[in-house]
Amino acid sequence: MNEEKVADEGYKETQKQRANKTAFNWLLVKRVVLVLRNSFVYFPLRYLILLLIMFGIFSLAEQVLISQLGKLNGEFYFLLESKDTTNQHFYVNFLGRTGITLFGIVSCMTIVTTLSSIISLLWRKSLTSYLHCLYFSSSSTLRSSPLYYLLNQPLFSNHLDNVDQRFTSEISSMTTLGLKLLNQFVTIPYQIIYYSYRSYVIIGIYGLGGIYAFFVFGWIISKIIVGPVLRAVVLKERAEGSFRWEHSLVRQKNEEIAFAMGDEKQREICEKKITKVVSRTKSLILRQFFLYFTENTCAYMSTIINFTLISIPILITHQYRDQDSGAISRIISESSFNTLYVIAGWTGLIAMFSNFSEFGGYVTRVAELLEEMKNDSNHPSAQDEGTERTHLITNEMYETEQGSSTQQDVVLRVTDLNCAVRRGKKQLVNNLHLILYKGESLLIMGPSGSGKSSILRVIRGIWQSTAPAQAQREQSLKKGQKPSSPSHKNKITGEIEIGVDNKNLMFVSQQVYIFKSTMSELVYFPKSRIHYEDQEEWKENLRHVEMSEEIIEAEGRQDWSKILSPGERQKVAMSRILQSKPRLVFLDEVTSQVSSSLEEKFYETLKREMERTRLGGMGWQLDGYVSVGHRESLKQYHDWLLTLDGFGGWELTRVQEDIL
């Protein structure tokens, strides 16, 4: 069977499965259970049970008081019909009981609303904290791709869109709707059962059967309509998230767009996004039309049904022929109240399906995120266990050129590394072997796009070996099965060994991470102030890399992403290295935006600290560093030079002494 044909069929099958995942079916029920099971990990169970019990008690108390209000209405109708103006005590008693009942109803409604908001907020906090724990989880080994990296990379995540929106918006909407549904779940059965019994006593089995027949019909129609509405909600939320993301990108990259004069192109992109939002929203509105039509029909037909059903025992079966006009008035009042609340209960039940369709859309999106993060194939530890390792190959050149040494002296070993991107069409590195010993440094150079930063991504572990996934696809093809789509578009094999633990390892990207904070927090990143005894050392490190005093002494939290220039950002990156004092550090063009004199000062500091470590000195224990760069001047600060040609070829040479 042709692999491309099988893959295409597999893709179509996957699309079909995704459509089914948003339908109102057993899968949705299982996803609701999955979300609920993981929602209160960070919330004490006894407090949750207490809040839910209080929520249920006050919700039912509200309904009991409302039923008492219906009886009071019947008594008042009886009094009006009797035209008794002498019974002043009854009027006072009636007004007192009515006032107390109304006060109780309002109090219960307020308490239920408050409890609903509190439980919703705590639910959101607990679920979000649990998802954060998975999202930002780190493995005990370096060879693990962080989930937040994988899920936000289109190369790796083919179907999870707008992860940020799921965290920031959809969890909140889901919990708010969930508590609304819980309130309906508690009160509507009481309404239907209690007022059905009261209606049966007054209007008989035929009247009650008429109510049920009408609303069972409405329920069946709603059940049929809910599925398409749920799918439309999911698609609309995806479009909304994409639109919000595009505008957040404009906010973040406004200067780059302005310099490139990309106004018209960016407007075109944003217009496409909003057009898609409108299209998806129109589709949702059209699908909701019939749902709303059914819901509104049930609501506004209630008055007609009410008086039609009351007329059965009075005019047709003559059940109350012996009652006087006052008693008939009381019966009509109580019957109307009971019938309206039976109808309200069934109307609320149908409204529950409308709410559940929207709730189901949010649950689907949150559950997709939860499933993806809990999936063993994507979890860091699982990837480590499933990654196939090649046997260690000792290259003869390194034995001769670099000299033999013990395993403890190796800080970095790369064995038989192959890295290809764009589904394997562009080979960056082919069978790369290198060993870096303590006290040595390596510079990686080559043309743009040759794979310099890609090697660091592989070493860091955020680009994983694809051998297990490829083997699984080949096995599926041999069995005539539809293979799953590849998790990402890169092909990577080989082995990486690092002789330094994670706590003493540091990677610095060419895109320096800058965020809103105090300057000290910016320098301490990724650690916090509590990890350091000298609370003023960060200032000296900034001065060492020639940061301006105005920035060093700036007070309060600042949005440094809008303040710092590219060169100043790199100074922050260099100060982070000096602050963290790692044993092994990887630098991706960290000095490309600063002066040559500062570059020399920074690398001389690294060389001096590494030499002191080699001689057994105290202080910063720096075992080695690996740099990526373009400047020829960088060679003099490194022992080894790895040159890439961009086509898979590479050359490892020792930097000549005359350059030094």
N, C-alpha and C positions, 0 to 999 in steps of 0.2 A: 504494500500500500504506500502511495506517495506521501512523504512526510508533510509537505506543504498542504496537501489536501486534508490530511488528518488534522493538522494544526488548525486549518480554517474551519473544519467541522467542529473542532473542540472549542474554537472561539465563539461560533454561533450557539453551541450548546451552553457555553458559559453565559452568554447574553440572555438566553432563555431562562437559565437558572436565576440570574439576577432579577429578572422580571418577576419570577415566582416568589422570590424572597420578600417582595413588597406586597404580596397578596395577603388577604385576610384568611389565614389557614393555620394549620398546626405548627408550622415553622415560626409564625409570629408569636404564638402562645409560648413556645419554647424560648424564644428570645426575650419575651417579657420576664419569664422565670429566671433566665440567665442574668438579666440586668438587675432584678430584685435580689437575687442571691449574692450579688457582689456590690450591692448599693450601700450596705450598712456595716462594712468592715471596720470603719473608723468611727463608728457611733455606738455608744454603750447600749446593749440590747435592752436592759431594764428600763432605761429612760425612753427608748423608742416604744416599748410595750405600754408604758405608763401614758405617754402622749396619745397613742392610738386608742387606748381604752377611754381616756378623757374625750377624745374626738368622737368616738362612737356614742358615748353616753350623752353628750350634749347634742349631737345630731338627732338621736332618737327622742331626747327630751323636747327638742324643738317641735318634732312631729306630734308628740303626745299633746303638747300645749295647743298646737294648731287644731287638733281634733276636738279639744275642749272648747275652743272658740266657735266651732261649728254648732255645738250643742247650745251654747249661749245665744247664738243667732236664732235658733229654733224657739227658745224660750221668749225671746224678744218679739218674734213674729206672733206668737200665741197671745202675748200681752196686748199687742197693738190690735189684733183682731177682736179681743174681748172688750176693748174700749173702756177698761177699768181705770179711772183716773184717781181712785181713792187709795190705791195700794202704793203709797209713797215709799214704804220700806223696801218693796221689791225693786223699785227704780234705783235706790241707793245701793242696795245689795248687788244688783246687776252691774251697775257702773263700776263698783269696787272690784268685783270678780273679773270684769272685762279688762280693767286697767292693770290688775295684777297679771292676768294671762298675757296681755300684750307686752308688758314689761319683761315677763319671762321669755316670750318668743324672741324679742329684740335682743335680750341678753344672751340667749343661747346662740342666735345667729352671729352675734359679734364674737363670742368665744370660739365658735366653730371656724369663723373666718380667720381669726388670729392664730388658732392652733394649726389650721391648714397652711398658713404662711410660714409658721415656725418649722413644721415638719418638712415642708417643701424646701426651705432653706437648708436645713440640716441634711436632708437627703442629697441635695445638690453638692454640699460641701463634702460629705462622706464619699459619694461616688466619684467626684472629681479628684479627691485626694488619692483614692485607690487607683484610678486611671493614671494619675501623675506618677504613682509609684511604679507602675508598669512602663509608662511612657519614658521616664527618665532612668529606668533601671540600668545598672552597670554590672557587668559580669566580673567574676574574680580574675578572669584572664583578659589579656589585651585583645585577643582575637575574637572580638564580638562587635557586631554592628549595632550601635545604639538605636533603639526603636524609633526615637524621635527623628533620627536621621533617615532611616529606611522609609518611614511612613510619609515623609515630606519630600521624597525623591521620586519623580515620575519614572525614573529608570527602574526603581525597585517596586513601587506600589502602583499597580495598574488600575485599581478600581476604587481606592479610598480617596475621595476628593475632599478638599477643605477640612483637613483635620482640625485646624484651629477653630473653625466655626462649630464643630461638634463639641469641642470643649467649652467654648465661651458663650454659645447661644443655645444650642439644641438641648443640652442637658438641663438648662434652666427651664426651657419651654416644656420639656418632658416632665419634669418634677411638678411644675405648676399644674399642668393638665392632669397628671397622675393623681394629685390630691383632689382635684375637682371630680374626677371619676370615682375616687374612693368615697367622697361625700354622697355622690349619686348612688353608689353601690350599697351604702348603708341605709339611706333614706327611702329610695324608690321601692325596694321590696316591702318595707313597712307600709308605705302608702298604698301599694297595690293590694296587699293582703288584708290590712285593717279596713280600708274603705270599701274593698270588695265585699267583705263580710257585712259591713253596715248597709251597703247598697242592697245586698241580697235580702236582708231582713226587711227592708222597706219596699223595694220594687220587684223582688222575686227573681226567680232563675232566668226568666225570659229577658228581663231588662239587663241583668248582669251579663248574660250570654251575648246580647247585642253589643255591649261595650267591648267585650273580649274579641268578638269576631272582627269588629272594625280595626282594632289595634293590632291584632295578630296579622291581619292583611298588611298593615303599614310596616310591621316589623319585618315581614318577609321581603317586602320591596326594599327596605333599608339595607337588609343583609346583602341583597343582590348588588346594590349600588355602592356599598362601602369599599369593596375591593379596588375598583378603578379609581375611587377618590384617594385611597391610601397610596397607590402607586403615583398618582399625580402630585401628592404632597411631597413625596421623596424627590421626584424630579424637580419640582419647584425649588425646594430647599437647596439642591445642588446648584441650580442656576443662580440663586440668590447668593450663595457662598462664593461662587466664581466672580460675580459682579463686585461683591464687597472686597474680595482679594485684589481685584484689578485697581480699585480706587485706593486701597492701602498701599499698593505698589507705587502709584503715582505720588502719594504722600511721602513715601520713603525715598523714591528716586527722582524727585522733582528737579533737582539740579542737573542730573545726567540727561533727563529728557529735554530740559530747556537748552542745555549746551548743544545737544544734537539736533535742535529745532524739530523735535519729534511731536509737536503739538497736534498736528493734523492726524498723524498716524495713531497717536494715543487716543485721540477723540474717536477715531474709527473703531479701534479695539473696544473702547468703553461702550460705544453705541451698539456694537454687535452683542456685547454682554447684556445690556439692558433690553435689547430686542429679544434675546433668548429668555430673559426673565419674564417679559410681557407674554411671550408665546406660551411658556409653561404655565403662567398664572391664568391665562385665558383658558387653557386646557383644563386646569383645576376648577375654574369657575363653571365651565360647561358641565363638568362631571358632578359638581356640587349642586347644580340646578335641580336635578331630580331628587336629590337627597333633601334639599331645603323645601322643595315642593311637597314631598311626603310629610316632612316634619311640620310645616306650616298648615297643611291640610288637616292633620291630626289635631293641631292646636286650635284652629278656628272652627272646626266642626264640632268641638266639644259642647258649645252652647246649644246648638241644634239637637245634638244627641241627648243632652241633658234633659231638655223639656219633652223630647219625644219619648224617652224612657220613663219619665215620671207619669206621663199620661197613660201608660199601660195599666198600672194597678188602680188608677183613679177612674178612667173612662172606659177601659176595655174589660178588665177582670172584676171591676167593682169591689176591690178588696177593702176599701175604706168607705163603703156606703153608709155605715152607721155612725161615722165621725162627724162632729159639727165643724163649722167653718174655721174656728180657731185651731182645732186639732189638725185639720187639713193644711192650714197655713204652716203649722209647725212641721208637719210631714214633708211638705213641699220644700221648706227651707233646709231641713236636715238632708233630705234626699238630694237636693241641688248641690249642697256642700259636699256630700259624700261622692256623688257622681262626678262632680268637677275634679275631686282629688283622685278618683280612680283614673279618670281621663288624664289628669296631670301626671300621675304615676306612669301611665303607658306612654304619654308624650315624652316624659323625661327618659324613659327607657330607650325610645327611638333616638332622642337627643344624645344619649350615651354612645350610641353607635357612631353618630356624627363626631363626637369628641374622641371616641376610641380610634376612628380612622386617622385623625390628626395625631393622636398620641402614638398610634402604631407606626406612623411615619417617622416620628422622632426616635421611638424605641429601635426601629430598624437601623437608623443611622448610628445611634449610640452602640447598639449591639454589634454592628459591623466593626466598629472601632475596637470594642472589647474582644471580639472573636479574633481579630487580626493580631492584637497584642498578646492574647493568650495562646495563639496557635503555636504549637511546638516547632513548626518548621521555620517560624520567624523569630522565636525567642533566642536571645543571645547564647544561652547555655546550650540549647538544642543545636544551634548552628555549629558551635564548637565541637560537640560530640559527633555531628554528622559530617564534618569536613574531612575529606580523605587527605592523608598526608603521604607525600612521596618519601622514599628512603633518603636519608642524608647523603649527599654526594660531596666528597672532598675533592676540590679541584687542585690539580698538581701545581698550577701556577701560584696558588695562594700558599701552598706549603713552601715553595721556593722563594717567592717574592715577599710574602708577608711574614714568613717564619713560622715555625711550629710554636704552639702555646697550649696551655691547659684550657679546659672547657670553661673554668671560672673566669678566665681573662676575656672571653668573647662577650661583647655587649650587643652585637647585631650579626646575625647570620641569615643570609638570603640564599635559598637553594632552589635551582631549577624554576625560577619564577617566569610565568608566561602571563601576559596581560594584553587582552584585545578588547576594543570597544566597538560600538555600533554593530552589535550582534556578531562580533568577531571579524568584521570586515576590515578593521584597521588595527594592525598589530603594533603595540607600543613597545613591548619588551618581549624578547624571545630567549628563554633559557638563561635567565640572569643568575649569576652566582657571585656572592661577595661575602667577606667576613671583615668585621670591624672589631678591633681589640681595644681594651682599655687604654686610654691615653692617646687615641687616634681620632681623627676627624675626616669627614667625607663631604665633598662638594659634588652635587649633581647638576650638570649643565646640558644644554641642548636647545634646539630651536623651539619656538612656541608650539604647543600641541604635541610635543614629542613624548610626553608621559612623565615629566619630572614630578609634578604634584600627584599624579596617579600612583606612583610608587609609594609616596607617603601615605596615600589613602589605603593602599593595600597593607602597608606595615601597621598603620593604626588599626586596621581591621574593619573599617567601615565599608570597604569593598571586600567581599568574601569570596572564598573559593566556590566555583560553580560546578566542580566535579560531581558531587552527589546528585544535584538537580539534573545534570546532563545524563548521568547514568540511569536515573529514574525514567527520564523521557525515552531513552533508547530501549529500556526494558518494556515500557508501555507499548512502543511501536512494534516490538517483536511479538507481543501478545495480541496485537491487533486492536489495542485499546486507544481511546482518545487521550493523548498526553495533555497534561495541564500546561497552561501558558507559562513561559519562563518568568521567574521572579524578577529578573532584571536583564539588561541588554549587554552586559559585559561578560567576557569569558576569562576567568582567572584560575590558574592552577599553580601549585608550588608550595613551598614551606618557608615560614618566617619564624625565626627564633630570636628572642630578645632577652639579654641577661640582666635586665633591671626590672624590678617590680613596678606595678602601676603607680604607686605613691611617689616614686622617684623618677617618673617619666613625664615628659612634657612635649606637646605638639603645638606649634604656633602657625596658624594659617596666614596666607597672604591677605585674606580678608579678615582684618582684626575685628573681633567681636566687641562692639562698643554699645553701651546701654545707659539708661537713665539711672544715675546713682551719684554718690559722692566720689571724689577723685580717689580717695583711699580704697573704696570698694572696687573701683575700676582696676586699680593696680593689684589688689589682693586676689582678684578673680584668677582661677576658679575656686580658690579657697576663701575663707572669711577671716576677719580680723582676729578672732579668738585663737587661730592657729599660730599666731606670732607673738613672741614675748616683747620685742621692741616695736611699739606702736607708732614710732616716728621714722622707722627705717624706710618706709615707702617714699617719703619725701626725698631722702638722700639718693635713692635709686632713680627717681625722676630727675634730680639735678645731675646725676651722673650721665644721663642720656640727653642732657641739655634742654629739658623742658622749661618753658618760661615760668617765672615766679608767679605771674598772674594766675596761671592755671593751677600751679601747685597749691597756692594759698586760697583758691576759690572755695567758698563756703556753701554748704547745703547741697542738695541733690540737683544735678543739672542734666539736661538732655545732651550728653556729650556727642551723640551722633550728628547733631546739628552744629556743633561748635568746633570740634577738632578737624584740622586739615589732614590729608592723607599721611603727611610726614609726622604729624603729632600722634596720629593713631599708631604708627609704627614705633614711636618712642614709648607709648604705653605698652606695646607688646614687648619691647626690649626690657622695660622696667619690670614687667611681670616675670620674666625669666630671672632677672637679678633678685627679685623678691622670693620666688619659689625655690630657687637653688636646686634644680633637678640634677640627677646623676647622668641622665641622657636626654638630650633635647634635639628636636627636629624643627628646623626653621625654614619656612617656605617664603623666600624673598622678603625677609623681615626688614632688610635695610635698603630696599630699592628706591624708597622715597626720601631718604635722608642724605646728608652730605657725605662725601668720601671720608672726611676727617672723623665724623661721628661713627661711621662704619668701622674705620680702623680702630677707634677707641673701644668700641663694643667688642669686636672680635679679639682684640688684644687682651681684654678682660677675660674672655672665655679661655683663650690659650694659657693665660697666666694661672687661672684657677685649675685648669686641667693638669698643668705641669706640677702645681703644688700638690694636687691629689696623687699624681704618679709618684712623687717623692715622699708621700706619707704625711703631708702637712695637715694641720687642723683647719676647720672652717668648711667652706663649700666643697663638697666631694663631687666633682664633675668628672665622669669617666669618659665622656665623648660627646660629640655633636655632629649632626648631619644637616647640611644646608642645601637649599635649592636657590639658584640665582643665574643671572645673565652677565653680571659685571666681571670682567677679566681680573679686576683687582681682588676679587674674593679668593682667587687661587692661593695667594700667599698666606692665607689664614687656615689652610687645610692640608692634610697629609695625603689624601687620596682624591682622585678626580674620576667621576663616572660620567662619561659622555654618551648621550643618546642621539641616534640619528633620526628618530621619528618613524622608522619603518621596522622596528623590532631589533635593529642592531645596536650594540653597545660596546664600549671600551673602558676598561678600568686601568688607570695608570697612577703611579706615584708622582706627586707633584715634585718637579725637579728642584734640586737644592739652589740652583742659580736664580730661580724665581723668588725663593725665600731670601 
